[in-house]
Amino acid sequence: MPLDIPIVYTDNRILLCLKPPGVVSVDQPGGLPQRLRAQLGGEGVCLRTVHRLDQPVGGLMVLARSRQAAKLLSQQMEERTHFHKAYLAVVRGKPADREGTLRDLLGYDRTTRQAYVAQEPGREVRPAVLHYRVAAHQGEYTLLAITLETGRTHQIRVQLASRGLPLVGDCKYGAPPADMEGIALWSYRLSFLHPQSGEGVAFSALPPAVWPWSVFDLRGMEDAREEGGGG
């Protein structure tokens, strides 16, 4: 019997939860919306996905509880105005600079289901931009706080891996196997305009105190203001 999905906040328009690594974000059997509906009372519960996390990624997600709420949240994401997401990541190695911006052209190979850094523009090649800050460093591991300007498939994973900084546990992009659930990427902060009140709201949640997150002292990260574009 699967464990319940942790619910951080809910009202009649939105639901904030912590997606466990290994659970798909989309509305399919065993996916996050269906599991939440089962917790909340059955198939009649309206839950609409407005953004995604890769299957091996965990952390905060917001789902809409009405069609109108989904429309308004999706609009914020498309306009890249008020919907902001921040991530924590643990990588092997250490960036040369304590903070910086990574800019690449990314493509996606549908056969291998992997993103890649392209050398020149192409039909399905898109610009990708992320901002990072070194939050801590311990031994061979570095904790990064990351925000996105764009939301490309596997963007954080491939941009870091292409610079010799693979996410811990991310074998798909060159990291050695690790004894952990999913990969060391966590959605830890979401902020947006509430679809009913129009007021700005923000939620944060730290990753579980298991390896490799337990290598670092995460106290203080939960209240950090890492604003950036949705994606």
Summary of the structure (lengths in Angstrom):
residues: 231
radius of gyration: 17.3
end to end distance: 32.6
largest distance: 51.3
contacts: 736
relative contact order: 0.19
helix: 15%
strand: 35%
